Amino acid sequence: MQIDDTDRALLSLLSENARMPIAMLARRLGLARTTVQARLDRLETTGAIAGYTLRLGAVARPRIRATALLSIELRSGPSVLQKLKTLPAVETVHTSSGRVDLVVEIAAESTVELDETLDRIGEARGVKSSESLIHLATKLDRRRA
């Protein structure tokens, strides 16, 4: 599916406010409501829009965020990932190139919860080593959701 400039403008507006009414989107884009609705339907159907979500403010987010950098044993990726999926504080897991194999993003309500999560990660079969980085302050966040 090809995404044109109008689709990009529509996606940009929705990324600012996913609850913006069709009439407002149409007005801002200079299009008919039916055209905007048809474009939204097409973007949803083709998977360009995977869903609509809530973006939490600082007051509602977990208080402590950290990143764990994991080096794992050869061919242990699936079992390590299964273990990480069982840990509620683990938000995302990325594979990476370079000196580490996995980058794990963690969000915890307390240092105790963070410490327990890091212990469970370090104990997981297949994890050779881990390094944790506690996030102190966010200086820039361009994520839209």
FENLINCOR-V780604 format. One record per helix or strand of 2 or more residues. SS is the DSSP state (helix for helix, strand for strand). FROM is the first residue (numbers start at 0). TO is the last residue. If there is no record, write none. Layout:
<<SS,FROM,TO> <SS,FROM,TO>>
//
This chain:
<<helix,4,15> <helix,21,28> <helix,32,44> <strand,63,71> <helix,76,84> <strand,89,94> <strand,101,107> <helix,110,122> <strand,126,133>>
//
